[in-house]
């Protein structure tokens, strides 16, 4: 049994932290019309009454609004962090004050504390899981398999987590249904492209106090996140190089005007390197050996495995903190390579990071909320494995967002709908 205590037991000034956390959450709520709309429905209809939701997420103000929404919908919620450096302790403390929420999330934990907090959430006996990176789901399957029988399903937020879950599914190791929230258009096309693109570049600039104009940025991976980073960086007058392993994505980047080359070549040209692949060992010793003095190394993938810091440590003769959130590795020849946020998610783990823009996360967390609602209401219709979220739920979130922004759009006429759904119309 885990004896890990909620965040309130770890803080010296709990009341002050709660006040700061509530202030951050109040600001986020003002800019999250989708969650505001769903909050009215959830409060009135109590779709989650009697459920216990276990969550492993980046616990900051925007996430807190989702956690609060689930509790307002009738659920008992236990939440912890999904990254050791992304929790805002004041927000975690504010959540923990809610009568139906227990927050174990705490910033700066080591591996032992990180998993002790996850175990505490699991021992809450969740009937629904909400994950960002799949650590919670994996831990349940590995250490608490007896609980699987009472879990109706889960939602997974991020690309890396969905990759892990699909691998589990392929091995017949995933034993309850999970919605791949990351793969819905309302998440993938906005959170991954605009959210990752804007927040990663903004946090690198704020952490370093350096400009993008005139820099050469090497973007590793041209999926949705890499595409967003490249587009936003080009818009700030950076030169962009893309590295890829998938030929069609490499061709797409080439056709969109970016230089495409292997990392071994890009290592000699880049001023800033940003990994977005979800895979390990994207930048290693052979690349470090070719880099110029002063380069910046950052990661926007979920886990801290894309920039191989063991290789870099082996090359370094000295390491020191050059700025808050910037660790400098000095090599024998005097070159200095600078790692941001310990190689973790640069848009969430650097000391001043605030994550994706509020409006973007309103969409993603709206999708999470209706996903949880669907599992509670219709979970028996889904077998064990990874599932796409029903398209009508994704459209529901888009319609709420358009209405909130005052944007009207057309509907198909009956004749148009018939034409599109018929195979009998020819030339």
C-alpha positions, -999 to 999 in steps of 0.1 A, spaced: 0 0 0 12 35 -8 14 59 21 20 89 -2 2 120 11 -18 146 -8 0 178 -18 -15 197 11 7 176 35 39 186 16 35 224 17 45 249 45 20 276 34 -10 256 22 -35 285 24 -12 309 5 -6 282 -22 -43 276 -25 -50 312 -30 -24 315 -58 -37 283 -74 -73 295 -74 -62 328 -90 -45 309 -119 -75 287 -123 -99 317 -124 -79 332 -152 -79 299 -172 -117 295 -168 -123 329 -183 -108 317 -216 -123 282 -217 -158 285 -231 -160 248 -240 -155 236 -205 -179 264 -193 -206 250 -216 -199 214 -204 -198 225 -168 -235 236 -170 -245 202 -185 -224 182 -160 -237 201 -130 -273 197 -141 -272 161 -153 -245 146 -130 -233 121 -157 -204 109 -135 -223 104 -103 -209 74 -84 -177 71 -105 -142 74 -93 -118 90 -118 -80 84 -115 -58 109 -134 -21 113 -143 -18 146 -160 3 178 -162 -13 195 -131 -15 232 -139 -43 257 -142 -58 245 -174 -57 208 -164 -72 218 -131 -103 231 -149 -108 197 -164 -103 179 -131 -128 203 -115 -153 197 -143 -153 160 -137 -158 165 -100 -187 189 -107 -202 161 -128 -205 139 -98 -172 120 -98 -147 115 -70 -113 124 -85 -78 115 -75 -50 131 -96 -13 132 -98 14 144 -122 25 127 -154 59 145 -154 81 152 -124 86 189 -134 53 200 -149 32 203 -117 23 237 -103 22 231 -65 -2 260 -59 -27 246 -84 -24 211 -70 -31 225 -35 -62 244 -48 -75 212 -64 -69 193 -32 -92 217 -13 -122 206 -34 -144 182 -14 -144 156 -42 -108 159 -54 -76 145 -39 -44 158 -55 -11 140 -50 7 160 -77 40 176 -65 67 193 -85 103 181 -85 97 145 -73 122 117 -79 112 84 -96 103 68 -63 79 96 -53 65 98 -88 54 62 -88 43 64 -51 19 92 -61 6 71 -91 1 42 -67 -19 64 -44 -42 73 -73 -46 37 -82 -54 27 -47 -83 51 -49 -98 22 -71 -107 43 -102 -135 32 -124 -122 55 -152 -86 65 -159 -75 97 -177 -38 96 -187 -12 117 -204 16 93 -214 0 60 -202 21 56 -170 -11 52 -150 -26 26 -173 7 7 -176 11 7 -138 -24 -7 -133 -17 -35 -157 17 -42 -143 11 -39 -105 -27 -38 -99 -43 -62 -124 -71 -71 -100 -85 -36 -105 -90 -40 -142 -123 -58 -138 -140 -27 -123 -125 -1 -147 -150 8 -175 -124 25 -196 -98 53 -200 -88 83 -221 -52 89 -233 -42 125 -240 -9 124 -259 9 110 -289 35 90 -269 8 75 -247 -12 64 -277 19 48 -292 24 28 -260 -12 17 -258 -13 6 -294 18 -15 -287 1 -30 -257 -30 -36 -278 -10 -53 -305 4 -76 -279 -31 -83 -265 -19 -68 -232 -44 -39 -229 -73 -52 -209 -98 -24 -209 -111 1 -235 -91 33 -240 -100 63 -262 -71 77 -282 -81 113 -275 -48 124 -291 -60 111 -325 -92 131 -327 -92 161 -351 -101 185 -323 -70 174 -304 -45 166 -330 -50 195 -354 -50 222 -327 -33 209 -296 -4 192 -314 0 217 -342 -8 251 -326 -3 242 -290 30 225 -292 42 249 -319 35 281 -300 42 269 -264 75 252 -272 90 281 -291 76 306 -266 91 288 -236 125 284 -253 126 321 -260 115 331 -225 139 306 -208 169 318 -228 159 354 -236 170 348 -272 154 356 -305 142 332 -332 150 356 -360 180 345 -379 184 312 -360 186 278 -376 162 255 -359 164 217 -364 131 201 -358 134 163 -353 102 147 -365 75 160 -389 43 147 -373 17 171 -362 38 185 -334 69 189 -356 48 205 -384 34 230 -359 69 239 -346 83 243 -381 54 265 -392 55 288 -361 93 291 -362 93 300 -399 67 327 -390 92 342 -366 119 343 -392 139 313 -383 155 290 -409 141 255 -404 157 221 -410 136 190 -406 149 155 -399 126 124 -404 126 87 -407 93 83 -425 97 90 -462 62 105 -468 66 130 -439 101 139 -451 87 145 -486 59 166 -471 84 188 -452 104 191 -484 74 201 -504 64 227 -478 98 244 -482 119 232 -454 154 217 -457 153 180 -450 184 160 -441 197 134 -417 204 145 -381 241 137 -387 242 165 -412 218 188 -394 240 186 -363 266 208 -380 241 235 -390 217 240 -362 216 267 -335 186 252 -318 175 216 -318 139 206 -308 129 169 -308 92 160 -313 93 123 -322 82 104 -291 112 81 -297 145 77 -279 181 86 -289 172 112 -315 203 132 -306 233 113 -294 271 114 -290 278 114 -328 256 145 -331 270 163 -300 305 159 -314 295 180 -345 276 208 -329 287 244 -326 294 262 -294 263 276 -277 236 254 -293 203 249 -275 189 214 -270 152 210 -262 126 183 -263 89 186 -269 82 148 -267 66 133 -236 96 115 -221 131 127 -215 147 101 -238 150 120 -271 182 139 -262 207 113 -248 220 131 -217 241 101 -207 261 105 -239 264 142 -233 275 138 -197 302 114 -208 315 140 -232 314 169 -207 343 180 -185 320 204 -166 283 211 -161 266 241 -146 234 260 -145 238 289 -169 202 302 -163 171 289 -146 161 259 -167 193 259 -187 221 233 -179 253 239 -197 276 210 -207 311 221 -214 331 198 -236 369 192 -236 375 216 -265 356 244 -248 323 241 -267 292 246 -246 259 227 -253 229 239 -234 201 216 -224 167 231 -215 144 217 -188 166 187 -182 156 173 -216 119 170 -205 89 187 -221 103 222 -227 68 238 -228 59 224 -194 90 215 -174 111 247 -176 108 269 -145 86 295 -162 67 272 -185 29 275 -186 22 248 -212 -1 252 -242 -23 283 -247 -55 282 -227 -78 283 -257 -61 252 -272 -63 232 -241 -100 241 -237 -106 221 -269 -84 191 -258 -99 189 -224 -134 193 -238 -127 161 -258 -114 144 -227 -145 153 -207 -170 140 -233 -148 109 -237 -151 102 -199 -189 108 -202 -191 83 -231 -173 56 -212 -195 60 -182 -227 60 -203 -218 34 -230 -186 17 -218 -201 -18 -223 -202 -11 -261 -164 -10 -262 -141 -40 -259 -106 -40 -245 -81 -21 -267 -76 13 -282 -106 30 -297 -112 61 -317 -135 86 -300 -169 87 -317 -168 114 -344 -200 130 -332 -184 138 -299 -155 154 -315 -179 175 -337 -198 184 -305 -167 201 -291 -161 219 -325 -196 232 -325 -194 245 -289 -162 263 -298 -176 279 -330 -207 291 -311 -185 306 -284 -165 325 -310 -196 337 -328 -188 317 -360 -216 303 -381 -212 276 -407 -234 259 -433 -254 227 -430 -259 202 -458 -294 203 -474 -313 170 -476 -305 168 -513 -268 173 -506 -267 147 -479 -284 122 -501 -260 129 -529 -230 124 -507 -243 92 -492 -254 76 -524 -234 55 -549 -260 58 -576 -252 94 -588 -228 92 -618 -217 115 -646 
